[in-house]
Amino acid sequence: MRNITPMSALTGSTRLLVGGAMLLALAACNTTEIAALEEPTAAPTGQTNDPAPGFENVAAGSEEDFILNVGRRTYFTQDSATLDAVAKATLDKQALWLNSNPRWLVKLQGFADDSGSGSNMTTLSQQRADAAMAYLVSKGVDANRLWAKGYGNEREVRDCTDRSCKVQNRRVVSNLRTERDSL
């Protein structure tokens, strides 16, 4: 007499379907367990402005606070050192933060893309850094806390020809310092 198991009683295609369903059920159990191990657990509070996991302990007035909550990059249009409304909004936030955190010094680093000669790009990048510095001073930041340096197109974010990419190189970066460094 033959011993009949539940799987041997099924036809070929049914057996395939049952086997696939069993594999899916097993995979679902393992995936959940793996995800629980890999994902950081953050206590959900349901607030839109809750810090992202890993950024819960950013201290107010810290460099991380400045970078995450204020922004340190100011962008310019091609061949221009004129501050537009967006650049001024960024610098307004920086001035407010810097006036509330007077221990920080700021090195304003100007950059340009490669749309002109090297000397023209260095001059333009210096003009951009100077424009950002003058604006911050006009908003009450002590000029003795600021210095500006233009780097031309020496330190491009990306070397590219696409217009949307090149705009990333037309910027001033406000870098916080605890002491003045050389230009």
trRosetta pair geometry for C-beta under 8 A, 3 or more apart (Angstrom, degrees):
i j d omega theta_ij theta_ji phi_ij phi_ji
4 8 5.7 -137 -152 82 63 117
4 9 5.6 67 175 -66 111 97
5 8 4.8 87 51 9 80 103
5 9 7.2 -144 88 -12 41 88
6 9 5.9 -58 -154 28 31 114
6 10 7.4 32 152 -25 62 102
7 10 6.0 -54 -162 22 39 112
7 15 6.1 80 -170 -132 81 102
7 18 7.2 -162 -118 96 82 140
7 19 8.0 66 -137 -67 119 94
10 14 4.4 -128 -176 98 108 113
10 15 4.4 146 101 -69 118 79
10 18 6.3 -72 -140 5 176 143
11 14 4.8 80 54 17 79 108
11 15 6.6 -141 91 -14 34 92
12 15 5.7 -58 -147 32 23 113
12 16 6.6 24 155 -19 61 104
13 16 5.5 -48 -151 32 36 115
13 17 6.6 36 151 -17 65 104
14 17 5.6 -54 -150 37 35 111
14 18 6.2 33 153 -17 68 106
15 18 5.9 -54 -145 38 30 109
15 19 6.2 30 155 -19 63 109
16 19 5.8 -57 -146 38 27 111
16 20 6.3 29 155 -19 63 107
17 20 5.8 -54 -147 36 29 112
17 21 6.4 30 155 -19 64 106
18 21 5.8 -54 -149 35 31 112
18 22 6.5 32 152 -20 64 105
19 22 5.7 -54 -150 34 32 112
19 23 6.5 32 152 -18 64 104
20 23 5.7 -54 -149 35 33 111
20 24 6.4 33 153 -19 66 105
21 24 5.7 -53 -149 36 32 112
21 25 6.4 34 153 -20 64 105
22 25 5.7 -53 -150 35 32 113
22 26 6.5 29 153 -16 64 106
23 26 5.8 -57 -148 39 32 109
23 27 6.2 32 154 -21 67 108
24 27 5.7 -54 -143 37 31 112
24 28 6.4 35 156 -24 64 103
25 28 5.9 -51 -151 30 29 113
25 29 7.0 30 152 -18 61 102
26 29 5.9 -54 -156 31 35 111
26 30 6.6 27 153 -12 67 107
27 30 5.9 -60 -149 41 34 108
27 31 6.0 36 156 -24 69 108
28 31 5.9 -53 -142 34 29 112
28 32 6.6 29 160 -19 62 106
29 32 6.3 -61 -157 33 27 109
29 33 6.7 20 153 -13 63 110
30 33 5.7 -61 -151 39 34 110
30 34 6.1 31 155 -18 70 108
31 34 5.8 -56 -145 38 30 109
31 35 6.1 30 157 -19 66 108
32 35 5.8 -54 -144 37 28 111
32 36 6.4 32 155 -22 62 106
33 36 5.8 -53 -151 32 30 113
33 37 6.8 25 152 -15 62 106
34 37 5.8 -62 -156 37 34 109
34 38 6.1 17 156 -10 70 114
35 38 5.9 -64 -137 44 31 103
35 39 5.6 13 173 -8 71 117
36 39 6.8 -52 -120 41 19 98
40 53 4.8 146 85 -179 133 143
40 54 7.2 128 35 -49 171 86
42 53 4.7 -122 -55 -88 134 102
42 56 7.8 177 -133 -56 110 129
44 50 7.9 166 -145 51 51 176
45 50 5.6 151 47 -87 110 136
47 50 4.6 118 75 -45 94 93
51 55 4.5 -140 178 96 111 90
51 56 4.7 160 80 -92 138 50
51 58 7.0 176 -130 17 142 108
52 55 4.9 47 61 27 80 120
53 56 7.4 -10 -133 -31 35 102
55 58 5.3 -5 -175 -26 79 118
55 64 7.8 -168 -141 164 92 125
55 68 6.6 150 -156 -130 137 160
58 62 6.3 -143 -177 57 72 129
58 64 4.7 -127 -139 114 105 122
58 65 5.5 148 154 -73 107 71
58 68 6.2 -37 -158 36 168 150
58 69 7.9 159 122 -24 142 114
59 62 4.3 90 70 -28 91 125
59 64 7.4 87 39 55 67 110
59 65 6.4 -83 89 -40 49 122
60 65 5.5 106 -133 -116 31 158
61 65 6.0 40 24 50 18 153
61 100 7.4 -120 -96 120 92 95
61 101 4.6 163 -138 -108 86 122
61 103 7.9 57 178 38 115 115
62 65 4.6 108 53 -1 72 101
62 66 7.2 -132 100 -3 44 84
63 66 5.6 -51 -153 34 37 114
63 67 6.4 32 153 -15 68 106
63 176 5.0 -154 -112 60 94 140
64 67 5.8 -56 -145 40 32 108
64 68 5.8 15 163 -6 69 115
65 68 6.3 -64 -135 47 22 99
65 69 5.4 -25 -177 25 63 121
65 70 7.4 53 134 -8 67 102
65 97 7.9 178 123 -153 101 127
66 69 7.1 -63 -108 53 10 82
66 70 5.0 -37 -158 35 53 126
66 72 6.5 59 139 -67 100 104
66 94 7.9 56 -158 -125 99 77
66 97 6.0 135 -114 150 83 148
66 101 7.8 -110 -71 55 110 158
66 104 7.7 120 -63 -124 150 172
66 176 5.9 113 52 -39 165 137
67 70 7.4 0 -38 50 8 84
67 71 7.5 53 -160 -105 35 24
67 72 5.7 -32 -109 -15 67 118
69 97 7.8 145 97 -99 99 138
70 93 4.9 171 -152 139 80 109
70 94 5.7 108 165 -87 126 58
70 97 4.7 -43 -92 -27 147 158
71 90 5.5 -84 95 -143 126 100
71 93 6.6 54 39 87 98 140
71 94 7.5 -89 75 -62 71 94
72 94 7.4 100 -112 -100 50 120
72 173 5.7 40 135 -162 101 70
72 174 4.6 -134 -157 58 82 82
72 175 6.9 74 -177 -74 139 45
72 176 7.9 -99 -110 -21 132 86
73 90 7.4 -68 88 -169 47 153
73 171 5.2 -24 -163 -164 97 132
73 172 7.4 150 -154 75 49 47
73 173 5.6 -19 -98 -101 71 71
73 174 7.8 -145 -65 15 27 78
74 83 7.4 -29 175 -123 129 96
74 87 4.7 73 -169 -145 101 89
74 90 5.0 178 -99 90 83 139
74 91 6.0 30 -97 -55 138 94
74 128 7.9 176 96 174 108 102
74 132 5.5 154 52 -105 155 126
74 171 6.3 140 73 -160 47 71
74 172 4.6 -10 57 54 104 96
74 174 7.3 63 -11 -25 104 102
75 86 7.1 -17 57 106 99 121
75 87 6.4 -134 59 -84 52 95
75 167 6.5 38 -166 165 129 92
75 168 7.9 -57 -114 -116 119 31
75 170 6.0 69 -162 95 75 85
75 171 5.2 -34 -99 -98 60 83
76 80 5.5 -160 172 85 105 84
76 81 6.5 -20 -140 -112 151 32
76 82 7.3 125 -146 56 100 51
76 83 7.8 -68 -102 -95 89 44
76 84 7.8 145 -128 -1 50 98
76 87 6.8 39 -81 -80 63 145
76 128 5.6 -97 -33 -121 154 123
76 170 4.6 -114 65 154 84 105
76 171 6.9 -172 10 -83 85 31
76 172 7.6 69 -27 -15 112 89
77 80 4.6 22 70 37 87 133
77 82 7.4 -14 35 59 104 95
77 84 6.9 78 -23 -34 106 130
77 170 7.1 -52 126 140 3 155
78 113 7.2 -44 -120 36 85 128
78 115 5.9 34 -160 15 109 171
78 166 7.8 30 -93 121 106 122
78 167 7.9 -78 -58 -99 83 75
78 170 6.5 -107 -89 -82 47 156
79 115 6.4 -95 -56 98 92 135
79 116 7.1 99 -100 -35 98 128
79 124 6.9 -88 -140 -123 45 148
81 124 6.2 -160 -56 -161 104 69
81 127 3.7 -82 -83 124 164 108
81 128 4.6 -131 -127 -73 89 59
81 130 7.6 17 179 59 139 91
81 131 4.9 162 160 -22 96 141
82 131 7.3 -141 -106 -148 20 158
83 87 4.2 -135 -154 97 78 128
83 88 5.2 101 148 -59 118 82
83 91 7.0 -34 -147 4 141 144
83 131 5.7 -176 -39 152 100 120
83 132 7.3 133 -84 -84 120 59
83 135 5.9 64 -42 -67 166 150
84 87 5.2 96 48 11 63 103
84 88 7.1 -124 102 -4 32 92
85 88 5.7 -56 -146 38 30 112
85 89 6.4 35 154 -24 64 104
86 89 5.7 -50 -150 31 32 113
86 90 6.7 32 152 -17 63 103
87 90 5.8 -55 -154 35 33 111
87 91 6.3 25 152 -12 67 110
87 132 7.7 -105 176 -96 112 90
88 91 5.6 -58 -143 44 33 108
88 92 6.1 43 153 -29 66 102
88 135 6.8 -132 -117 -161 74 143
89 92 5.6 -46 -146 28 30 116
89 93 6.9 30 154 -16 60 101
90 93 6.0 -57 -159 34 32 109
90 94 6.5 30 147 -17 66 107
91 94 5.2 -50 -144 38 39 115
91 95 6.1 43 154 -23 69 102
91 132 6.1 -157 -100 -148 128 79
91 135 5.0 21 151 117 157 130
91 136 6.0 -117 -169 -70 105 76
91 139 7.1 166 140 -6 94 149
92 95 5.8 -52 -146 34 29 110
92 96 6.5 31 154 -19 62 105
92 139 6.6 -173 -118 -117 55 152
93 96 5.8 -53 -149 35 31 112
93 97 6.3 27 155 -14 64 109
94 97 5.8 -61 -149 41 30 109
94 98 5.9 26 157 -17 68 111
94 136 6.5 -58 105 -106 114 110
94 174 5.7 82 -140 41 146 174
95 98 5.8 -55 -138 41 28 108
95 99 6.1 28 160 -19 64 108
95 135 7.8 -111 -56 131 128 80
95 136 5.2 -176 -87 -139 95 68
95 139 3.5 -9 -161 110 162 140
95 140 6.4 103 179 50 112 84
95 141 5.4 -118 -132 -35 80 110
96 99 6.1 -58 -147 37 24 109
96 100 6.5 16 154 -11 60 111
96 139 7.8 -69 -46 160 58 129
97 100 5.8 -66 -152 42 30 107
97 101 6.1 -12 161 16 69 115
98 101 6.2 -75 -133 59 28 85
98 102 7.5 76 165 -92 62 45
98 104 6.4 -107 -130 74 79 114
98 106 6.7 -42 -113 -35 136 135
98 136 6.9 21 46 -163 156 118
98 141 4.9 16 106 -111 135 119
98 145 7.3 153 -180 115 121 146
99 102 7.2 10 -157 -70 30 84
99 139 7.6 -114 -40 131 128 91
99 140 5.4 28 -94 104 133 117
99 141 6.2 -111 -63 -83 82 69
101 104 5.3 28 124 5 105 114
102 142 7.6 54 -142 9 100 124
102 145 7.6 -116 -159 -87 67 152
103 178 7.4 -9 150 -129 94 78
104 145 7.2 71 103 -174 56 124
104 176 4.8 -46 -159 -149 124 105
104 177 7.2 115 -168 55 72 42
104 178 7.3 -60 -120 -90 55 52
105 145 4.9 -148 -121 -165 64 72
105 146 7.3 -174 -169 -72 72 33
105 147 8.0 11 170 8 109 92
105 176 7.3 119 70 -164 48 55
105 177 4.4 -44 77 74 100 94
105 178 6.9 126 22 -133 99 6
105 179 6.8 64 23 -130 143 6
105 180 6.0 -105 166 -72 165 66
106 136 7.5 -92 71 164 151 171
106 141 7.7 -12 21 173 136 144
106 145 6.2 50 16 137 84 90
106 146 5.1 -12 68 -108 97 75
106 147 7.9 172 92 30 57 56
106 174 5.3 -18 -164 -167 121 92
106 175 6.8 139 -157 69 63 44
106 176 6.1 -36 -99 -101 71 48
106 177 6.8 169 -91 19 19 88
107 147 5.9 -20 -117 69 67 87
107 148 7.8 149 -168 -97 54 28
107 149 6.8 -8 -176 14 99 110
107 174 7.8 149 75 -157 44 44
107 175 4.7 -22 63 65 94 102
107 177 5.6 63 -15 -22 101 129
107 181 6.6 -27 -69 46 144 101
108 129 4.5 144 120 -158 103 89
108 132 5.1 -180 -157 87 140 122
108 133 5.2 -145 22 -62 156 94
108 136 7.9 -162 -68 3 138 141
108 146 6.3 20 -14 -167 112 100
108 147 7.1 -167 26 94 81 36
108 148 4.4 -25 72 -106 108 78
108 149 7.3 154 83 24 58 61
108 172 5.5 0 -176 -179 95 116
108 173 7.5 159 -155 76 47 42
108 174 5.7 -16 -103 -102 73 67
108 175 7.8 -178 -82 22 25 74
109 129 6.4 -48 -165 -102 8 125
109 148 7.9 177 -77 -154 25 57
109 149 5.7 -17 -113 69 65 91
109 150 8.0 138 -167 -102 50 25
109 151 6.1 13 -175 -12 95 119
109 172 6.6 155 77 -159 44 60
109 173 4.7 -15 60 57 102 93
109 175 6.2 32 -6 -4 114 116
110 124 7.8 -157 153 118 126 55
110 125 3.7 150 123 171 100 71
110 126 5.7 179 58 -76 145 21
110 127 7.3 147 -166 54 164 42
110 128 4.1 141 -140 73 120 100
110 129 3.3 -108 -34 -36 111 96
110 130 7.7 -25 -44 -3 146 63
110 132 7.6 178 -81 13 96 122
110 148 6.6 35 -19 -176 109 99
110 149 6.9 -164 23 96 82 41
110 150 4.1 -29 70 -108 117 72
110 151 6.6 171 80 17 58 71
110 171 7.8 -175 -147 101 47 43
110 172 5.0 -23 -97 -102 66 86
111 125 5.3 16 -107 -131 10 121
111 128 7.6 -68 40 74 39 147
111 150 7.8 171 -69 -156 28 63
111 151 5.5 -16 -95 62 73 103
111 152 7.4 -6 -143 89 52 18
111 153 7.1 88 -173 -104 80 41
111 154 7.9 -114 -127 47 89 70
111 155 6.1 -91 -112 71 124 89
111 156 7.4 148 -179 -96 127 44
111 157 8.0 103 129 -28 159 85
111 169 5.7 -112 135 -179 115 65
111 170 7.1 -148 98 -116 81 17
111 171 5.3 6 53 58 108 74
111 172 7.3 177 17 -84 74 37
111 173 7.3 35 -7 -8 116 99
112 115 7.6 -107 164 32 101 87
112 116 7.7 -41 151 40 139 102
112 121 4.0 -162 83 -161 139 88
112 122 7.7 -114 21 -56 131 24
112 124 4.9 79 -88 88 142 115
112 125 4.4 -111 -21 -61 98 96
112 128 7.4 165 -68 -3 85 140
112 150 7.8 25 -17 -169 105 103
112 152 5.6 -49 40 -162 109 40
112 153 5.2 -71 84 -63 80 79
112 169 6.6 24 136 138 22 98
112 170 6.2 27 -133 -108 47 66
113 121 7.5 -124 71 -129 33 122
113 153 6.0 36 171 -108 16 117
113 156 7.2 69 -125 -116 57 109
113 166 4.5 47 -129 -174 150 99
113 167 7.7 -33 -54 -76 136 22
113 169 4.1 110 -86 84 74 127
113 170 5.6 -39 -22 -54 98 87
114 121 7.0 -22 -114 -85 39 153
114 153 4.8 106 -78 -157 70 167
114 156 7.4 -26 -36 -79 101 137
114 166 7.7 -104 30 -135 76 113
114 169 7.7 -4 -15 116 70 162
115 121 7.7 133 49 -88 61 106
115 166 7.5 84 -48 178 106 141
116 120 3.9 -73 131 89 131 135
116 121 5.5 167 69 -53 94 82
116 124 7.3 102 46 -9 139 140
117 120 4.5 91 56 9 82 105
117 121 6.9 -152 91 -7 40 87
118 121 5.8 -58 -147 37 29 109
118 122 6.4 30 155 -20 65 105
118 152 5.9 33 -167 -171 67 151
118 153 7.1 -108 -121 36 66 101
119 122 5.7 -50 -146 34 34 112
119 123 6.4 35 154 -18 65 105
119 152 8.0 -53 -105 -104 14 134
120 123 5.7 -54 -148 38 32 111
120 124 6.2 30 154 -17 66 108
121 124 5.6 -52 -141 40 32 111
121 125 6.1 33 157 -21 65 106
121 152 4.0 81 110 -154 98 84
121 153 4.7 -28 159 -18 155 96
122 125 5.9 -54 -144 36 28 109
122 126 6.5 28 154 -18 62 106
122 150 5.5 117 -175 120 57 114
122 151 7.4 -83 -122 147 74 13
122 152 3.7 -32 -74 -66 66 110
123 126 5.9 -58 -152 36 29 110
123 127 6.4 31 151 -20 65 106
123 150 7.1 72 -127 117 7 163
124 127 5.5 -53 -148 35 34 114
124 128 6.5 37 152 -22 65 102
124 150 7.3 151 80 -156 40 139
124 152 7.8 87 53 -116 84 59
125 128 5.6 -48 -150 32 34 115
125 129 6.6 34 152 -16 64 103
125 150 3.5 134 100 -160 86 97
125 151 5.6 -96 142 47 154 48
125 152 5.1 -136 8 -69 140 28
125 153 7.7 -166 -49 -46 135 49
126 129 5.8 -53 -148 38 34 109
126 130 6.2 34 152 -18 66 108
126 148 6.9 109 -156 133 64 109
126 149 7.3 -49 -109 -174 80 26
126 150 2.9 -90 -59 -12 63 139
127 130 5.6 -55 -144 40 30 112
127 131 6.2 35 154 -24 64 105
127 150 7.2 37 8 -82 49 143
128 131 5.7 -52 -147 32 29 112
128 132 6.6 27 155 -16 63 104
128 150 7.0 113 43 -107 88 103
128 170 7.7 -164 -104 -177 157 69
128 171 7.7 126 154 125 147 15
128 172 5.1 -164 140 -59 102 107
129 132 5.9 -54 -150 36 32 109
129 133 6.3 32 151 -19 65 108
129 148 3.5 147 138 -167 110 109
129 149 6.2 -117 178 49 174 27
129 150 5.4 -147 9 -68 125 73
129 172 5.3 154 -94 -125 58 115
130 133 5.6 -55 -146 38 32 113
130 134 6.2 33 156 -20 67 105
130 148 5.2 167 -72 97 54 166
131 134 5.8 -52 -144 36 29 110
131 135 6.4 30 155 -19 62 107
131 172 7.8 -151 66 -41 88 152
132 135 5.8 -56 -150 36 30 112
132 136 6.5 30 153 -18 65 105
132 148 7.3 146 62 -109 94 122
132 172 4.4 -155 -25 107 154 165
132 174 7.1 -142 155 -70 138 100
133 136 5.8 -55 -149 36 31 110
133 137 6.4 31 153 -18 65 106
133 143 7.6 74 169 -133 101 79
133 146 5.0 153 -140 148 100 136
133 147 7.6 7 -113 -148 143 9
133 148 4.7 -98 -32 -51 140 124
134 137 5.7 -55 -148 37 32 112
134 138 6.4 35 152 -22 65 105
135 138 5.5 -53 -149 34 33 113
135 139 6.6 23 153 -12 64 107
136 139 5.8 -64 -153 42 33 107
136 141 4.2 -28 157 40 94 139
136 146 6.2 143 85 -83 136 155
137 140 7.9 156 -175 19 30 9
137 141 5.8 -85 -87 68 38 81
137 142 7.8 6 -121 174 78 8
137 143 4.9 27 -111 -77 124 89
137 146 7.0 -117 -60 34 94 148
141 145 6.3 -102 169 63 93 124
141 146 6.5 74 127 -38 119 126
142 145 4.8 85 78 -4 92 106
142 146 7.7 169 95 -3 55 91
143 146 5.9 -73 -153 43 43 105
147 180 6.7 76 -3 -142 138 103
147 183 6.5 -113 149 -85 126 97
149 183 4.5 167 -91 -161 121 88
151 154 4.7 -98 165 43 96 113
151 155 5.3 -3 133 16 147 108
153 156 5.8 15 -175 -61 79 99
153 169 6.6 31 -130 171 85 134
156 159 5.4 101 91 -72 146 66
156 169 4.8 -23 -136 -110 82 125
157 168 4.3 -86 59 132 146 115
157 169 5.5 -146 18 -78 90 68
157 171 7.7 50 -33 17 124 137
158 165 5.3 -82 88 -177 131 107
158 168 6.1 47 21 72 101 137
158 169 7.3 -118 47 -53 62 102
160 165 3.8 -27 83 116 146 148
160 166 6.3 -134 81 -59 89 70
161 165 7.6 44 56 62 26 126
161 166 7.3 -2 -162 -52 18 116
162 165 4.2 74 73 10 98 112
162 166 6.8 -174 86 -15 48 86
163 166 5.8 -55 -141 34 30 110
163 167 6.8 40 160 -31 63 99
164 167 6.2 -41 -153 17 30 116
165 168 6.2 -47 -177 14 44 114
166 169 5.7 -53 -169 28 53 112
166 170 7.2 46 142 -19 74 101
167 170 5.7 -54 -155 30 46 111
168 171 7.0 -23 174 -28 41 128
177 180 6.8 102 115 -92 142 28
177 181 6.2 -133 -138 -7 150 99
